[in-house]
Amino acid sequence: MNPLPDRTVIIGMLATLGLVFALVFWYVRLAPSTEAPMLWKEQPALESPKPLERRPADLI
C-alpha cells in the first residue's frame, strides 16, 4: 500500500477543519444562548443604606 501524497493529506485536513468550523458556527447561530449576557453597564444597583432614625431618647 502506497502512502498518500502530501497534497491529499493537506486538502483532507483543511476540509475537515472547514467542516468542523461550519458545523460549530451553524449550531451557535441556530441555538443562541437563552440567557442574556450581563454587560458591565448592567451591574446590579447597590442599595443605599437607610438613614438612621433618631429617637428622642437617643438625644439625652
C-alpha positions in Angstrom: 0.0 0.0 0.0 1.4 3.4 -1.0 1.3 6.4 1.3 -1.0 9.3 0.4 0.6 12.3 -1.3 1.2 15.3 0.9 -1.3 17.4 -1.2 -4.1 14.9 -0.5 -3.4 14.9 3.3 -3.3 18.7 3.5 -6.5 19.1 1.5 -8.2 16.5 3.7 -7.1 18.3 6.9 -8.3 21.7 5.6 -11.7 20.2 4.5 -12.1 18.6 8.0 -11.3 21.8 9.8 -13.6 23.8 7.5 -16.4 21.3 8.1 -16.0 21.4 11.9 -15.9 25.2 11.8 -19.1 25.3 9.7 -20.9 22.9 12.0 -20.0 24.8 15.1 -20.9 28.2 13.5 -24.2 26.8 12.3 -25.1 25.3 15.7 -24.3 28.5 17.5 -26.4 30.6 15.1 -29.4 28.3 15.3 -29.3 27.8 19.1 -28.1 31.1 20.7 -27.9 31.1 24.5 -31.2 31.7 26.2 -29.6 33.8 29.0 -28.8 37.4 28.2 -25.2 38.2 28.8 -24.6 40.6 31.7 -22.9 43.8 30.5 -20.6 45.9 32.6 -23.2 48.7 32.4 -25.9 46.5 33.8 -24.4 45.8 37.2 -27.0 45.4 39.9 -27.6 48.6 41.7 -26.3 48.8 45.2 -28.9 49.6 47.8 -28.2 52.8 49.6 -28.1 52.5 53.4 -31.2 53.7 55.2 -30.7 56.8 57.2 -30.6 56.2 61.0 -33.8 57.1 62.8 -33.2 59.4 65.7 -35.5 58.9 68.7 -35.9 61.5 71.4 -34.3 59.0 73.9 -31.1 59.0 71.9 -30.6 62.7 72.2 -30.2 62.6 76.0 
